[in-house]
Amino acid sequence: MKILITGATGSIGKTIVKVLLSKGYRINFLTTSRSKVNFFKGAKGFYWKPNRKEIDSSCFVGIDSIIHLAGYSVSNFWTKSVKKKIMESRLQSTSLLYNEIHKLGDKIQLKSFISASAIGIYESSFKKVHYEKDNLKRKNFLQNVVYEWEREVLKFSKLNFKVTILRIGLVMSKNARFLKAFRLTLNFGIGVIFGKGNQFQPWIHIEDLSSIFLFALNNQLQGVYNAVSPNPVTQSNFIRILSNSINQKCLILNIPSFIIKIFLGEMSCLILNSHNVSSSKIQSQGYKFHYPNLMSALKSFF
């Protein structure tokens, strides 16, 4: 099977490419940097520039499925220009893929299109458990981005192949910047909590996330699935479990919400909003998590 991947040189993409290559898949990938066309040994790179509607259409030759990960990181400070990049990078790349595939018609025989999305589409709640069938609202910038992104992806449903959307939680990996930052403060005996710390943080181990993409690919899944662990934790419990995983006692330091909002503005929703998100739908399809609990996930890194 031959797979085309966008966003392949990002942290999630690199892991997925590595897993797919190890299992004998042939990989094409798209990159906005000409210097990264030869980024992977054993995978073939193609240049594209979605904001200019430029793409090397030979990337589609022989492709069975597409994994779409491209999108400017939401962790960059939300200036006006960054917000524009966050939105446009997702919509323009998805639209360009759709237009090219539609134009090629019967020249390619796609079986599936699997796109990343985010749990940020759900409304913040300290009580509600979120499921894929929830009614969606657009009350903030992040919700609007994910809503518009998914709406663009759903256009592929007009074509004759399976379309899957994976709403991803906080991705746990050894090199995750947030994990390094939290561990750094713990090394000084301080556990930092934003707000009251009772906000739920759905997370997923990078190995499980790449495995879910592979699971969706092999099982021809269709529709929306939450890609999060079965056991979300509150932020305060996250810090407690992290400190226990590295055997480091700590003094908890709460940074009040109003201070976070002063410094981060509307971007503060990334760390203050609460999302208790269910993984029951992907589990009902037969997926079994390698790291269902936070402690086991953290122990795999430290």
N, C-alpha and C positions, 0 to 999 in steps of 0.2 A: 504494500500500500504506500502511496506517495502523498505526503502532507505538505501544504503550504502554510507557513506560520508568519504572522505579523507580530511585531514587538518581541522578536526572538532574542535580541541581545539584552533585554531587560532581565532583572533577577528571576522572575517567574519563567520567562521565555527560555533562558539558558538551561534551567532545570528540566523543562519539558523537552527541549531539543535533546539533551543528554539522555533522558529516559527513552525517548522514541528511537534514537540511533542505536542504543544498546539492545533494543528489541527488534532491530532489523528494518525499521521503517526508512524509507527514502524521504529526505527533507529538502524542500525549497523554502527559502525565507526572504522576506522583504525588509529592506533597511533604508532609512533616509540618509545614511552616511555612506558615500562611495568607498570610504576607507574600510568599511566593515563588510564588504561583499564577500570577503574570504575569511570572515570571523570564525567560522566553525570548520573543523576538519571533518569531512564526510558529508557536509551539507552544502547546497548551492545557493549563493546569495544573489538577489536581484535588487536593483535600485528603484525606489519610488519617492515621489514628493507629493503627498496628498493635497497640500494647500495650493499646488500648481496643477493638480489633476494629471500628474505625470506618473506613469507606471510602465515597467517592462512587461508587456503582456505575455512574453514567453515563459513567465513564472508559472502560468496556469497549465502548461503542457503536461499532460499525463496525471494531473492532480485528481485525487479521489476525495480529499476532505481539506477544509481550511480551519485553522485555529487562529482566532483573531484576538490579539492581546494589545494592539497598539493604542497608546493614549498617553498624553503628557501627565506626569506625576502630580497628584493632588497634594503632595506633601511640601511642594514649593509654596512660599508665602504668597497669599492670594492678592496680589496687586491686580489692577484692572487688566493689564496685558497678560498676566499669568492665567487669570480666569478665562480670558479669551482663548488662550492656548489649550487649557484643559477641556473646554467645550469643543472647540473646532477640531482639535487633533482626533477626537473620537468620532465626530460626525463626518468630517471630510474623508477620513480613511475608510469608514464603513460605506459611505456613499460611493466612493471611487471603486471599491471592490464590487459593490452591487452593479454599478453601471457597466463595468468591464465584463462581469460574468453574464449579465443580461445581453450584452452586445455579442459575446462569443456564442451564446445559445447552445446548439447541439455539438459544437466543436469541443466542448469539455463535458465530462460526465461526472459531476459532483455527486457524492452520496450524502455529505453532511457539512454543515457550517456551525462551528462551536465558538461562541463569543464570550469573552470575559465581561463581567458587569460588577456591581458592588452592592453590599448590604446597606450602603448609605441611602438607597432609594426608600428605605422604610422610615416611617415617622419615629422620632425619639420617644421612648416610653420606658418607665421604670417598672411597669407591671405586665404589659402585653407581651405575649410570645408571637413573633412574626413568622408567617408562613407564606409560601409563594403565591397563594391565592388571595392575599390581602388586597384590599382596595388601596390604590396608591394616590398620594397627594404630593403636591409640589409646594412646600412651604419655605424651602431655602435653596441656596445655589447648588449644593451637592445633590439634593433630590432632583432638581431640575436637570442637571447634567446627566444623571443616570437614567432618568425617565426618557429624555430625548435620545440618548444613546441606544437604549433598548428599543425604542420606537423605530430607529433607523435599522437596527438589526432585524426586527420583525418583518421588514419589507422582503427579506429573503424567503419568507414563507410563501410568497407568490410563485417562487420557482420550485422545481420538482426535486427537492431533497430535504433532509431532516435539518431543522434549525434548533440549536440548543443554546440557552443563556445560563451562565453560571455566575450567581451573585456571590462574590468572594468577600470573606471577612479579613481580619488582620492576619497577615501572612507571617508565620513564625519561621525564621531561617537563621542560621548561624551568623550571617552577615547583616541581618536586619538592623537598620539604624536605630530604631526605637528601642530594640532589645539591648544594643550596646550602650545607649544612653542611660537606660534604667540600671543596667549592671554597673556602670561607672559610678553612679551615685551610691549604689549599695556597697561598693568597695570602700566608700568613706563612711559606711554605717548609716546612710540616710535612704529611706524609701520615700520617693516623691509620689504624692497622689493629687490629682487635679479635681477640684471641687470636693464633694463629700466622699467620692470614691465608690459610690453605690451604683454607678452606671455600668451596665453590662457591656462587655467587649467580646463579641464573637470572634474567634480566632481559628486558624487552621495551620497545621504543619505543612511546610513546603512539599514534603514527600506525598502527603495525602492530596494536596491540591493537584500536583502533576499526575497522580494516580487517578483522580476524578476526571481530569481531561481525557486520559487514556480510556477510562471506563466509559465515558460518554461516547468516545470515538468507536470503541469496539462493540458497544451495545446499541448503537444507533439511537441514542436517547433523543427525545424531542420535547421542547418546552423549557420552562424555567426551573432551575434547581439552586437551592442555597448550598454554597460550597463553604461550609463551616463545620467545626468539630461538634460532636453531640453534647459537649459540656462547656457552654460559655461561662465565663466568670466575671464577677464585678472587678472593677479596677483595683480596689483595696485587696481583694483575694489574689489578684494577679501578682501584686507586689509581694504579698506574703508567701505565695508559692515560689516565686522567683528567688526570694531571699533564702528559703528553705532548700531550694535546689542547689545553691552554691554554698550552703552552710554558713550564711552570713546573717547575724543578728542586726537589726536596724531600728532606727528611730524614725517613726512615720512623720513626714512633713506634709501637711495639707496646704495646697496653694488655693486660696479662695477663687470661686468661679469669676467674680467680678474683675479680679486681676488678670486672669486668663483672657477674658473678653476685651480688656483694655489693650493688651499686647497683641492679641491675635484677631480681634474683631470677629467677623462671621466665620472665620476659619476655626474658631474655638469649638465649633460643633464636632470636629474630628475627635476631640478628646473629652468633651463634656456630654455629648449625646449618648443615650443608652439604647442598645439594640440587643434584645434577647431573641436570637434567630434560631429557628428549628432546622435540623438536618434530616428530619424524618423521611422526607420525600426521596432523597437520594439513597437513603438506607433501605427504603421499601423496594428499591430497584435491585437491591442485592449488594450494594457497596459496603464493605467492611473497613472501618478506619484502622490505620496502622497506629495512630496516636490519638486515641479518643480523649485522653486526659492531659491537662496542662503539664503536670509534673513529668510524665513520661516524655512529652515533647521537649521540655527544657533539658531533661537529662540526656537527650540525644545530641545536644549542642555543647553541654558543659561537662 
